[in-house]
Amino acid sequence: MANIRSAEKQRRQAEKRKVRNVAAASRLKSALKRIRAAVAGGLSDLSAGFSDIDKAAKRKVIKKNTANRYKARLSAAAKRATAK
């Protein structure tokens, strides 16, 4: 337990950030599952999914390169699914 007021404030702020970050990560994971299911089902329109990924990158939930990698892999999977 913190004895100093500034340390107590930092603890409170860290808890708020943690809740926000956990929620954002969960939202991203759900979006990725939804997009992957849609791609597996044959849907080729990925704009809504890409938007979710870009928002997560903008809010620093994931890094920019990670977002680009996710989008590239989803695009490739959609291309393979439509080619069949």
FENHUUR-V632259 format. One record per helix or strand of 3 or more residues. SS is the DSSP state (a for helix, b for strand). FROM is the first residue (numbers start at 1). TO is the last residue. Records with the same first field share a line. If there is no record, write none. Layout:
SS->FROM-TO / FROM-TO
//
This chain:
a->5-40 / 47-58 / 64-83
//
